[in-house]
Amino acid sequence: MRRRFRVSGRVQGVFYRASAEREATRLGVAGFARNERDGTVTVEAEGPPDAVARLEAWCCLGPLRATVTDVAVEDLAPLGTEGFTAR
């Protein structure tokens, strides 16, 4: 399965992307995390449903210095992506 998470709050400048990359790699999830111009972070995750769900739960908390106020979730068609990058 593949999902996009649009994460709002204090999520830039707090190592959110790098932490998401570590967590996704630990879970065996492919995809990416990138900062957006509006101050949000977009995370796209592809992998087994349970692993993607665990990354979604992590996205709702983020790293220690983050303050997540909202996570918008969108289901996407799987692309066969491998590896996870913080862009």
C-alpha positions as CSV (number, residue, x, y, z in Angstrom):
1,M,0.0,0.0,0.0
2,R,1.1,3.6,-0.5
3,R,-0.1,6.7,1.5
4,R,0.7,10.4,1.6
5,F,0.9,12.2,4.9
6,R,0.8,16.0,5.0
7,V,2.1,16.9,8.4
8,S,1.3,20.3,9.9
9,G,2.7,22.1,13.0
10,R,6.2,22.8,14.1
11,V,7.7,20.2,11.7
12,Q,10.5,22.1,9.9
13,G,13.8,22.8,11.5
14,V,13.3,20.0,14.1
15,F,14.9,17.1,12.1
16,Y,11.5,15.7,11.2
17,R,12.6,14.5,7.7
18,A,15.8,12.8,8.9
19,S,13.9,11.2,11.8
20,A,11.1,10.0,9.4
21,E,13.8,8.5,7.2
22,R,15.3,6.6,10.1
23,E,11.9,5.4,11.3
24,A,10.8,4.3,7.8
25,T,14.0,2.5,7.2
26,R,13.6,0.7,10.6
27,L,10.1,-0.3,9.5
28,G,11.1,-1.4,6.0
29,V,8.9,1.3,4.4
30,A,9.9,3.0,1.1
31,G,9.2,6.5,0.0
32,F,10.3,10.0,0.9
33,A,9.9,13.0,3.3
34,R,10.2,16.6,2.0
35,N,9.6,20.1,3.3
36,E,6.9,22.1,1.6
37,R,6.9,25.9,1.1
38,D,3.9,26.3,3.4
39,G,5.8,24.9,6.4
40,T,4.4,21.4,6.3
41,V,6.2,18.2,5.6
42,T,5.0,15.6,3.1
43,V,5.7,12.0,3.7
44,E,4.9,9.3,1.1
45,A,5.2,5.8,2.4
46,E,4.9,2.5,0.6
47,G,5.1,-1.0,2.0
48,P,3.1,-3.6,4.0
49,P,-0.1,-2.2,5.5
50,D,1.0,-2.7,9.1
51,A,4.4,-1.0,8.5
52,V,2.8,2.0,6.8
53,A,0.3,2.2,9.7
54,R,3.1,2.3,12.1
55,L,4.9,5.1,10.2
56,E,1.6,7.0,10.1
57,A,1.3,6.7,13.9
58,W,4.9,7.9,14.2
59,C,4.1,10.9,11.9
60,C,1.4,12.0,14.3
61,L,4.1,12.4,17.0
62,G,7.3,13.1,15.0
63,P,10.7,13.6,16.7
64,L,11.1,15.1,20.2
65,R,11.4,18.7,19.1
66,A,8.4,18.6,16.7
67,T,4.8,19.7,17.6
68,V,2.4,18.0,15.2
69,T,-1.0,19.6,15.0
70,D,-2.5,17.7,12.0
71,V,-1.8,14.8,9.6
72,A,-3.9,14.7,6.5
73,V,-3.8,11.2,4.9
74,E,-4.3,10.3,1.3
75,D,-4.3,6.8,-0.2
76,L,-2.2,6.4,-3.4
77,A,-1.6,3.7,-5.9
78,P,1.6,1.7,-5.1
79,L,4.6,2.6,-7.4
80,G,7.0,-0.2,-6.4
81,T,9.3,2.3,-4.8
82,E,12.4,1.1,-3.0
83,G,14.3,2.8,-0.2
84,F,13.4,6.0,1.7
85,T,14.9,9.4,1.2
86,A,14.7,12.7,3.1
87,R,14.6,15.4,0.3
